[in-house]
């Protein structure tokens, strides 16, 4: 069996073909092929969806497209094929239903396809063989260049701009000093009679020693409120994984190493464990990882798609997003160990998702709406009568609630997001960040700092240029915590 843990294939398909898609994935994995499907708990077409799709396609060895009349009519399948073509990925068309003329898009008509309509098993063998051959060819031709560090060099432009004029100024000053000194000697010599002896006072050669007994001690201001605690986040190393770092930038660790994806992580109130979303099968489930033993256990087994788990402040409950069979997101709550899962709030016409606990655990802040057009609502723990916080905002989801009664969220167009803050009653709405597609803000436990994601290459819309930053709540002392060649996002701050 081929080990493909480091080489996966992205699968594009229509939702109407989901049953057959799951069967094909199981068969391919049984043949040693690692398959990644799109993140179903994200809303298709949203910036978060596009980011996840492009990341997975960029990291994939190729893309498998399941062809049917439904997929030929699917806007999302067309966009995924476009992503693959833009990133120069090998496309493997697989005909699963309908007639070829109705199922194969014109752009793929020149690609050799595998036909599963009549000979399912032999067709899968043919597909698996082609995928293995492609992985082998890719690995043979792939050259990994070691990182080289340039030695320190003086910039010639800076040399001309600063060092050369400085040297000339120094020489000029030395010449002037010499002339003045010579002139003074001449004047002294002219005013001295032949019998007069010129006397020079002795030099003071005794060094001045500081009075150590009275020297003022160095005082360190301990009221600077340096950042403490840990920040857990999604790190795009080889696919989505969960990483953790201390708030001062030390102690970085990769916590997961999964063949599919791990993301949406958050810390327990005691800082001893992390809950996150894992995608080991066709669906997403909630897992918990102990930070001391670095062992993970599965808390749910719904066989639907879950997202955004958050542990309550008293460490007894977990709120999360549950995508129902009708593809409408709901907010659910369960006990800390995964027992007694139940609907907390749902709407027949709108999606409710991305829950966040109030600091005292008596209320939940959630997003409700469609796509990018979500409002933030606060709802009591009885699960009734949600109150909109501010009708003027449109956000896509995840928010946070500080100890001091501030709410954070982000909004904006594609690659134009910014972090916003407002009071818990919706007043004093302010844009906190200024560009760089800033998003995903999370308050420190003491409410004095904010962690967020910002992009270093917005101009080129580089999806891999997102890094984790922290900044004081007053907008000062910006610090960058991560710096690498892959994306770091979804920060969540804890103890």
N, C-alpha and C positions, 0 to 999 in steps of 0.2 A: 504494500500500500504506500502511496506517495505521501510524504509529509508536506502538507501545504499550509502549515500554520502561518508562515510568513508570506504566502502568496495566495490571495483570495480573488474570487471573481464576483463582480457585482451582478445582481440579477434584476432586470427591469421587466415589469409585467403589469397587466391590468388587474384592478381589484376584482373584476368579474371572473378572473381565472385563478383566484387565490387557492382554491382547493387543489387544482392540478399543480399549481406552483409549489405548494407544500410537499406534495408527493415527489416532484422532481428534485427538490432540495434534499429530501431524505435519501433518495436514490443516489444522487451525486455524492453526498457526504459518505454514504456507504461505500462508494468507490474511491474515497480518499480525496475528494475535491472540496475545498473550503469555499462556501458560497455566502455572500453577504447580500441581504435584501434591504430595501430602503426603510428608513425609520418610520414605522407606521403611526407612532404616537405623536409625530409632528404633523402640522397642517400643510398639505401639499401647496406649493407656490409661495409659502412664507419665506422670509430671509433665513430663518433657522433651518427650514427644510432644504433650501438651496445650498446652504453651507454644509450640511451633513452629506447631501448627495454629491457635491463636488469633491469633498474630502475623500469620501469612500471610493469614488471613481478614480481620483488621482492616485490613490494608494493601491488600486486594484491592478491585477495582471491583465484583466480584460473585462468585458461586459457581455453577459448572456442576455439576449432579448427573446422573451417568449412571445411568439407571433400568433395572433388570432384576430378576427374581425374587431373584437373589443379593444385590443391593444393598438390596432391600427387607427382607431378613433380616439385614443387616449392622448390628451395634451401632455400628461406627465411622462408617458413613455417617450413621446417625441422629444421632450426637453432632456430626458436622461440620455437619449441617443446623441443629442447635440452636445451635452457635456462631454460624453465619451469622445466624440469626434474632435472637439476643441482640445482635449488633452491627449489626442493621438493614441487612443486605446484600441486594441483589437476587439472587434465586435463579432460575436458568435450568434447568428440568428437561429432560433429553434422554432419550427412550425408545430403548433400544438392543436390547432383547430381551424375550421373553415377551409375555403379554397385558397390556393396560393395568391390568386389575383386580389382577393378580398382581405388577405391577412398580411402580406408582405409589402411594406411601404416602398415607394419608388427609390428612396435613398439607399435601401438595402437590397435592391433587386440584383445587383451585381455580386453580392456576397454569397458564397456557398453556404447553404443552410442544412441543418439536420431536421429530418422529418420524423416526429414522434406520433403522428396520427394513427398509423397502422402497425408499426413495429416499435412499440414503446421501449422494450428492454434492449433490443439490438441498437436502436437509435441512441439510447443513453450510453451504451458502451462506446459507440462511435463518438459521441460528444465528449465523454470523459477522456478518451484517447487523444482527441484533438486538444483538449485543455491541458493535459499532461505534456504533450509535445510543445505546446506554446510556452508553458512554464520552463521547460528544459531549454528551449531556444533563448528565452529571455535571460535565464541565468547564465548561459554560456557567453552571451554578448554583453552582459552588464559588467561594467568596470567601476569599481568603487575607488574613488580617489581619496587618499588620506588628506586630512586637513593640514594645511601648511600655514604657519604664522609668519607674517612678514616681519623682518627685523626693523627696529626703530630707525626711521630715516627723517632727516630734517627736510622739510618741504622747501624746495628752491625758492618758491614764491615768497614764503615767510622769511627766508634768509635775506632776500633782497629788500623785503618790506621792513623788517625789524632789526636783524642782526647787523647788516652792513651799515645802515645809518647810525646805529648805536655805537659801532666801533669807531666811525669817523667822529662822532660827537665826543667820545672818550679821548681820542687823540687830540682833538682841538682843545678840550679842557686842560689836558696835560700841558700843551704848548703854552696856553695862556698863563697857567700857574707858574711855569718855568720863567716866563718873561717877567711876571710880577716879582718873583723871588729875586731875579737878577737885578731888577731896577732898585729894589730895596737895598740890596748889597751895595750898589753904586752910590746911592744917597748916603748910606751910613759911612762908606769909605770917604766920601767927599767932605762930610761934616766932622771928621776926626782929624785932630792935629797929629803931626809926626810923632810927638812925645806921648800922646794919649794912648792908653791901653784900653782896647775894647774888651769888656767883660760880658760874658753870657751867663745868665742865671742857670744853675744846675737843673738838669731834668729831674722830674719827680718819678723815680723808678719804683716807688712803693705802690703795688696794685691795690685798688679799692676792694675790700672784701665785704660782701653783704652781711648785714646783721641778721644771722639766721634766727636769733631769738625773737626778733620783732617782725620778721617777714610774714606777710599776710598769707594764709593758707589758700590753696586752690579750692574753690567751692564748686561742687557739681550740683547743678539744678536737677533735683529728682522729681520735679513737677512737670516734666516735658511730656508725660503721657505717651511713652514709647509704645508701639504696637506690640501686643502680646497675643498668645493663642496660636491656633493653627488655621490654615486655609486649605480646604480640599477643593479640587477642581478637575475638569476633564482635560487630559493631555493627549494630543494627537500624535502619539509616537509611532505605532504601527496599528492604525485604526484607533478608535476611541478607548482610552484607558483612564483609570482614576489615579491621580497623583495627589500628594500632600506636601505642604511646605510650611515652616514656621513663619509667623508674620514678620519677623525681622529678616527673612530671606534665607535662613539656614535650614538644615535638616530636610532637604528635599528627598522624597521617596516615591517610587512608583508602586502603587498598592495592588493593582490588578495586571494580569497578563492573559487576557482572554482571546480566544480565536475569533470572536465576533465583535462585540462592542460593550463597553461599560461607561456609563455617564450619569449625569443628573445626581451627583453625590452631595450629601450633606452630613454634618457631624452631629453626634448625640450631644445633649446638653452637658454631660460630664466629660466630653472629649475623649471617651474611651473607644468609640466605635464609629463606623461610617455606614450609612445606608445609601444604596445606589441602585440604578437600573442596569440589569444585565440582559444581554440578548444572546443567549446560548442556543435557543431553538428559533422557531419562526416568530415567536412572540417575545415581548419584554416582560420581565418579572423583577420583583424587589429582592435585593440581597443585603445582608449585613456583614460587615467585615470588622473583626476585632483588631485594633491597632497594635496590641501587645503581641498576640500570637500570629497576626496576619493570616487568619483563617476566615473564610467566608461561608455563610450558610444562606440558603434560600428561604425567604419568608412567605412567598406567595406561589400559588400554582393555579392561576386563573385561566391560562391559555388565551388571554386577550392581551392588549397592549396597555402597559402602565407607564407612569412618568412622575417626575418631581416629588419624590418622597421627602417628607419633613417630619422630624420627631418633635412631639410636644415638649414644652419647657419642663414639665414634671416627669419626662422620660417614660411615660406610660402608653402613649398613643402615637400612631403614624398617620398623617394625612397624605393623600396622593391623588394623582390623576388616573382615572379608569376610563378607557375607551370602550364603550359598550358595543354590542353586536351591530347596532344601527350606525356605528361609526361616529357617535356623538360622545364627546368627552364629558365626564362627570367627576365630581370630587367625592372621594370615598375616605373612610376612616377605619382603622383596625387597631387591635391591641398591639403592644410593642413586639410580641412574639409572633405576630401574623394571624392570630385567632380573631374571630368575630368581625370579619370584614363586612362593611355595610355602606350603603349610599348615605353621604352626608348632605349633598345638595346636587340637584340636576335640573335641567330645563329642557322642555320638549323642543324648543326652537333654537336654542343657543348652546354653545359649548361652555362648560365651566371647568376650569383647570388651574394648575399652578398654585396650590394653596400655600399660605404662609401663616404661621401661628402668631397671635399677639404675644407680647412678652410675658403676660400673666396666664396665657393659655386658655382664656375664656372666650376668645373670638378667633375667627379665621378670615384672613384677607385672601380673596381669590379673583381671578380674571374671568369675565363672562362676555361672550360675543362671538365673532366670526373672524378668522384670518387675522389681519392686523388691527381690526376694529373691535378691540376689547376695552371695556371699562373695568375699573377696580371696584369691588364690592366688599363690604365688611358684614359678616353674618355671625350672630351669636351661636353658642355651642348647641342650642336647640335645633339648629339647622333650618330656621324659618326667617322670613322677612329680611332678605339681604338689602343693605343700604348702599347706594352708589356713593363713592367718595368724592368724585369730581367729574362732572359730565363733559368737560372740555378736553379730556385726554383720550388718546387712542393708543393703547399699548398692545403688545403681542403676548404678554404673559407674565413671566416670573418677576416677583417683586420681593421686598423685604420690609421689616417693621423694626424700628430701633427701640432701644430701651427708653429713649427720651421722647417717643411719640412721633417720630418722623417716618414717612414711607418713601421708599426708593423704587424706581421703575425706569424703563427706557422706552423711547418712542422715536419715530422718524422713518424716512423712506429707506430703500435698499442702500446699504453702505453709508447711511446718513443718520444713524441712531445716536442719541445722546442720553445721558443719565439725567433724570429729573428727581427733585425732592419736593415733598409737600407735607403739611401737617396731617395728622390722622383724620381731621375733619374736612380735608380737602383744601384748606386755605394755604396761602403763602406758597403757591406753586412756582418753582424756580428751576431753570435749566442749570444743572450742576457742572456738566462737562462742556467742552467747547471743541467739538469735532472728533476725528479719529474713530468714528463709528463706535463710540463707547456704549457699553451695555452690560447687563448682568450684574448690577451692583449688589453688594452685600455689606451690611454693617458689622463692625467689630462688636464683640459682646458688651463692651462699655459704651458703645455708641459714638465714640470719638474719632473713628476712622471709617473709611469706605474702601472695599476692594471692588475692582471692576475689570472688565476686559476692554482693551483698546487695540486698534490696528495700526501697525507702523507703516503700512503701504496701502493707504486708502486710494491713492491716485490710480494705481493699477488694479485695484480690487483684488488684492492678493489674499486669498482665503487662508493661507498658512501664516499670515503675518500678525495674528492676534496673540497678545501677551497679557499677563496679569500685572496690574498696578494697584498700589494703595495710596491714599491721600487723606489728609486730615479733613474733618467735617467742615472746617472753615475754608477749605479749598487751597490750603498751603501744604508744603512738604510732600510733593509728589515723589513716589518711589516706584521703581520698576523691579518686580520680583523675579520674573522669568525672562530669559533671552535665549532663544534657540531657533532652529529651522523649521519647527512645526507649530501648530496652533495650540494655545492654552486658553480655555474658556470655561464658563459656568462656575466662577469662584463662589464658595460658600464659607463664611468665617465662623469659627467656633472656638471653644476653649482648648 
